[in-house]
Amino acid sequence: MSTAKKQVKRVTTHILQGMKNDGIPISMITAYDFSMARIYDDAGIDVILVGDSASNVMAGHETTLPITLDQMIYHAQSVVRGVKRALVVVDLPFGTYQGDSKKALQSAIKIMKESGAHAVKLEGGEMIIDSIERILKAGVPVMGHLGLTPQSIYKFGTYTVRAKEEAEAKQLMDDIKLLEKVGCFGVVLEKIPAELAQKVSKSLIIPTIGIGAGSGVDGQVLVSHDLLGITKEFNPRFLRRYLDLYSEIKGAVEQYISDVKERDFPSEQEQY
């Protein structure tokens, strides 16, 4: 029997569509650097999102708005180097696609050429449809994002659940149908009522990925720093923390400091 390492099958937009068709849930997580991306990929994650949430968890900003296109490309380059299997999607940051479809195309092409990522994600529906169509016509896969769109936080004025009222729910339904019609391969639904998310998902051919959108969608995404318990202050209802790395890392560093202060480290076995 051959001992050759099993060939890694790359996840593509076509495979994601097949997973929806077959009722197989899609797993998605954010990543911003090589080391963590390699771990997530080895674990078998389906999609890695290089999220503009890097503005929050990596740079310490209050919102996602400050991060630049070049900074997103830097993070995406790092992630792509650590990935062999997962589909890598990169957020187009605020100001790189709204209101100017030519600029949107330039932004998307720059990300794809310089990072080696596989797709881009844009927030919004009808208001940015020209940008989405132009990017798609250039052959770049696009994932949509509706519901709570963090780049519009100053417009909303709150991070509360979206589309609870009939008018906004109808607009979301119209927008997501439009995104599907023009050719988006999937849509993230953030912080909307679970019943609406399930209704939307059942009405679509393309996959839906939820974050705070209940279990009736085709997949789930979480910010890695939240899932791993690196962040402490962010505690929404939808978040399940699988680790408490903040405490684990803090404890390890405290022990290291103590060992150094007491001249316990390095020991005879740890020197040349």
N, C-alpha and C positions, 0 to 999 in steps of 0.2 A: 504494500500500500504506500502511495506517495506521501511524503511528509511535507510537501510544499504547502506554504501558507495559503489558506482559502482566499480566493479572489474576492475583493471587496466590491460590492455592487453599488454604484453611485445612485443616490436618490435624485430623481428628476421631477419636473412638474408632471410629466406623464405618469410616473409612479404614484405621485400624490393623488392624481385623479383616479387611478386604479384603486387606491386604498379607500377613497370615498365610495367608489362603486361597489367595493366588496365589504363595506361596513367596518373597515379596520381603522381605529382611531389614530390620528396623526400627533406625534409628540414634537414640541418645538420649545426651544429655550434660547435666551440671549447669551451672547459671548462677545468679548471685546479684546481678547489677547490669545496668543498662541497656546500657552500652557493649558488654560482652562478649556479652550476649544478642542484640544486633543483629547482631554478627558471625556468631554461630552460626546465626542465622535466615537471614541472607543466604547462608550457605554451603549451606543446604538441609537442615539437621538436621530430623528428623521430630518428636522429642519433646525438650522442655527440662524437666529436673527442677530445681525450686528445692529443693535438698536440705538436710536439717538438717546435712549436712556443712559448711554455712556456719559452724557452731559451731567446726569444726576449722580450715578454710582461711581463713576471713574474720576470726574472732574469736580464734583461737589456743588454744582449749580442747583438752584431751586427748581428750574424748569428745563425742558429739553431745547429751548430756543437758542441758547448761545453757541451750541456746537456747530462747527463749520464743516464744509464739504471735505476739505483736506484732512481734517481730524477724523472724520468718518472713514475716509479712505485708509488712513493709517491703521485704525482699528480693524478694518476689513482685511487689509493685507496680512495682519498678524493672525487673524482667525483662519483665513484661507490656508495659510501654511500649516496649520495644525489639523486640517480636515481631509479625510480620504473618502468618506461615505456621505455625509449629510449634505443637503441642499443649503447653500449659504445665501441668505437674503439680506440686503443692506437697506436701511432707512435712508431716503433722501431727506436731508435736514431742512429745517425751516428756512425759507427764503430762496431755495434753489429750484423751485418748480411752480410756485403759486403765481398765477397771473401772467406767465410768460412761457409758452410751450417750447419755444426755441431754447431758452435757458434750461428748461426741464430736460430736454433731450441732451444738451451738452453735459448737464450734471450726471445723468444716467450713464452716458457713454464714458465719461471720465471715471466713474466708479467701476464700471465693468472692465475697462482697459487697464486701469492702474492697480486694481485689487485682485482681479481674477474671480470675483464673486459670480453667482449664477442668476441673480434676480435683484430687483429693487422693490421697495415698498413705499407707497405714497398715502398720505392721509387725506380723506375727503371723497366726495362723489361728483355730482354734476358740476360743481364750481371748478373742478380741476380736470374735467374730462378731456379737454383739448390737449393738456400735457400728457395724460395717460395714453391717448390715441397716438400722439406723435412718437412717444417712446416705444410703444408696441410696434408701430410701423417700421421702426429701425431694428426690430428683432430682439428687443430686450424684454424678457418676461417681467410682468408687473403683478405684485400682490397689492390689493386694496386694504383700506383700514377705515372702518366706520364705527359709529357709536361715540364713545368718548375719544376724542382725538387730541392728545396732549399738546400738540403744536398750536392748538386753538384755545388753550386754557384761559387766556386773558379775555377772549370772547365769551366763553362760558362763565368764567368767574368762579368756578367750583369744579371739584373732581367727582361730583355726585353722579348717580346713575342717569344715563341718557335714554331718550326715546320712551319715557314712561307715559307721556301724553300722546293722544291719537295723532295729532298733526306731525309730530317729530317721528313717530313710529312709521307713518305712511311715507315720509320723506326718506327714511332709512331704507324702506322696502323699495322705493323707486330708485334710489341711488345704487343699491346693491344689484338690482336687475340691470341697470345701466352698465355697471362695472363688468358684469358677466357678459353682457352683449358685446362690448367693445373688445373683450378678450383677456381680461385678468384671469390668472390661473387659480386664484384663491383670494379670500378676504379675511382679515382679522376683524372680529367683532369684540369691542371692548366695553365692558361695564354697561350692558343693556339687560332688560328683564329676560329671564331664562325662557319664558314662554314665547316671547318674540324671537329670540335667537333660534329656538327650535323650529319655529314656523318658517323663518328665513332660510334656515339650512335645508329644510325639506323641499323648499320651493326652488332651490338652485341645483344646477348640474355641478358647478365647481365647489371645491371644499371650503368650509368655514373653520377658522381657528379662533377659539374663544379665550378671553381673559376677563373673568368676572361676567361671563355670559351663560353660565349653567352647563349642564352635561349634554344638552341636546344638539351640540355642534359636532363637527367632524374631527376636531382636534383641540388641543389646549396649548397655551404658551404662558410661561412665567419668566419674569426677570430673574436671572440666575442668582444675583446677590440677595434677592428676597427669599427664593427657594432654599438657599443654603444657609440662611440666617446670618449673613454678613452684615446686612442692614438690620437696625433694631427699631427705628421709629415708625416705619411704614407697616401698618397692621390692618389692611382692608379685609373684609369678610371673605373674599375669594382666595386669599393667600393661604396655602398650606406650606409651613416650614418643615423641611425634611431634615435639617441639621441646625445646630446653633454654633456656627463657625466663629461668630464674634467671640463667644466665651472660650471656645476651644483654642483659637489663635492667641487671644489675650493671655490665657493661662500658660500656653507654651512659651510665649515671649517673657512673661513674668518669671517663669522657671529658668529660662536662659539668662536673664538679668541676674537672678539670684546666684546661679552657678558661676557666672563671671565674677560677681562681687566677692564670692567666697573662695575664689580660685579653685573651684571644683572642676571647671572647664577651662582648658582642655586637660584631660587626664594623661597619664603616661602612655596609655594605649592610643591616644588621639593626637600624638605628636611624632615628629620624625627624629 
